Amino acid sequence: MNPYHIVVIDDEKAMEMLFNAFFDKELSRGEIKITYLEEPSNFFDILAEEDVRLVMSDINMPIMNGYDFLDKIQEQKPDIPVYMISAYGGKDHIERAMQKGATGFFVKPFDFDVIKTQIREQMKSA
């Protein structure tokens, strides 16, 4: 079985350490694979070569914001679930992300148990 490939896009380097620590068992068992990007410009190169199953993207990034990135994913691969993550969880941010096609929205600092539950649900429905 191929691992469930998740791409996390966030310009905060600490996110990689947090995800690796929280998903340590799943990673070591080969159930999931996580690719980290500090900005989304390389995402579509990865998508062309790999079976990406889920994306988690920050909204505020220096080169391309998460909303513009979400628009591009919706144009090219609307079947990939995309969860937006942000330190700014106001109603406007959440509504905008959902209107643009986001599957869900997580506010930093977030509860990794909730994220793990959402990922497991996506894995079951895949």
N, C-alpha and C positions, 0 to 999 in steps of 0.2 A: 504494500500500500504506500502510495506517495504521501509525504507529509502535507498537511494543510498549510499552504503558504500564505503568510500574513506579511504585508508591508506596512511598516510604521514610519510615517514622515513627520519629523519634528526636529526643529533646530536646537533643541535642548539635548545635549549629549547625555544627560542623566537619565533620559527616558530609556535609552538602550539598556543601561544597567538595571533599571527597575523592571523592565519587561523580562530580561534574562533571568533575574532573580525570581520573579513571581512565576514564570513559566518553566522553571528549571527542569521539573520532572517531565513535562510534555516534550521539551526540547531534547532531553537526554534519551527519551524513549523513541524519538523520531516521529512523534505524532504531529508535531507542527514544525514549521521552519519560519523564522522571522528575519526579514531583511529590513535594515534601517537606512533611511535616507534623511539627510539634513534639510533637503529641499526637494521639491517634486519633479525637477526637470529631467532626471534620469529614470523616472518611473516607467515611462512608455517604452524605453529600451528594455527594461526588465520584463515588462508585460509581453513584449514580442518574443522573448525567449523562455519564459517560465509560466507555469499555471498559477497565477496569483488568484487567491480565493477570497481575500478580505483585505481591506485597506483601512488604516487608522491615520488620519491626517490632522495636524494642527491647523489652526486658522491663520494665526499671525506668524508669517515667515517673511524673511527679507526679500526674496527674489520673486516668488509668486505666492499670493495668499491662498488659503485653503478653499475659499469660495470659487476662485477662478479655476483652481485645480479640479474641484468637484464638477464644474461645468464641463471640463475637458473629458473627465472620466465618463460622465453621463452621455457625452457625444460618441465616445469611442467604445466603451464597454459598460453599458448601463446595467448589466447583470451582476457586476461585482458589488457586494455590499461595502458601503463606505461609512465609517463612523468618524465624525468630526470630534476633535478634542481641543479644548481651549481653557485658558485661565479665566476667560470672560464668558460667564454662563448666563448672561441676561436673556430675557425672553426674546428680544429682537434677534440675537445671534442664533438661538436655537430654532426659532421660526424660519429664519432665512436659510439656514442649513437644511432644514427639513423640506422647505419649498423647492430647494435646488436638487433634491433627491437623496439626501443623506439617509442612511438606514437608522442612525441614532446619533446621540450627542453626549459626550462625557465632559464634565467640568473638572479641571485640575484644582486641587489634588483629588484624584478619583479613587474609588474603591475597586481594587483589582479583582475582588470576588465578583463584582457585578460585571466587569469586563470579561472575566473568564466564563461566566454564565452566558453572556451574549455570544461569545465565540463558540462555545459548545452548541448553542442553539443553531448557529449558522452552519456548523459542521454537520449536525444531524440533518439539516434540510438540504445540504449540498448533494 
